[in-house]
Amino acid sequence: MEQPETTRQLKVGRQLQRDLAEIFQQQGMSAYNGVMITVTSVRMSPDLAFAKVWLSIFPSDKGSEVLELLQKQVKTIRGALGRRVAKQLRIVPELVFMVDDSLDYVERIDALLRS
C-alpha cells in the first residue's frame, strides 16, 4: 500500500511543478513541434530523489511524440531545474514524464452524456 505524501514531498512537488512550467514556457512551443505542455502535477518519492511529472499535452494526439522528445532532453531539463532549485534541494530529482490524459477522459464522458 502506498503511503500518503508528507508535507515536504507536497511542497517540493509544487515548487518543481512551478519551475518546470516556467522552463517549458521559456523554451516555447516551437521547441516541441508547436505543442502546448502544461505541468498538471508532480509526485515526489519519499527520499525526494525521483519525481513523476504529469503533463497535459495539447493537441493530445501528439502526446507520445512529445513524451519521446522530452525523454531525449531529460538531462537538459534536469540541468535547468537544478540551476533553479540548487539553493533549496540537496539533490535534483530524477525526472520521469507521464502523460495526464484526464482532460481527454472528461471530453469523452461529456460527449457520451450529450449523445
C-alpha positions, 0 to 999 in steps of 0.5 A: 500500500502506498503511503500518503505524501508528507508535507515536504514531498507536497511542497517540493512537488509544487515548487518543481511543478512551478519551475518546470512550467516556467522552463517549458514556457521559456523554451516555447512551443516551437521547441516541441513541434508547436505543442502546448505542455502544461505541468498538471502535477508532480509526485515526489518519492519519499527520499525526494530523489525521483519525481513523476511529472504529469503533463497535459499535452495539447493537441493530445494526439501528439502526446507520445511524440512529445513524451519521446522528445522530452525523454531525449532532453531529460538531462537538459531539463534536469540541468535547468531545474537544478540551476533553479532549485540548487539553493533549496534541494540537496539533490535534483530529482530524477525526472520521469514524464507521464502523460495526464490524459484526464482532460481527454477522459472528461471530453469523452464522458461529456460527449457520451452524456450529450449523445 
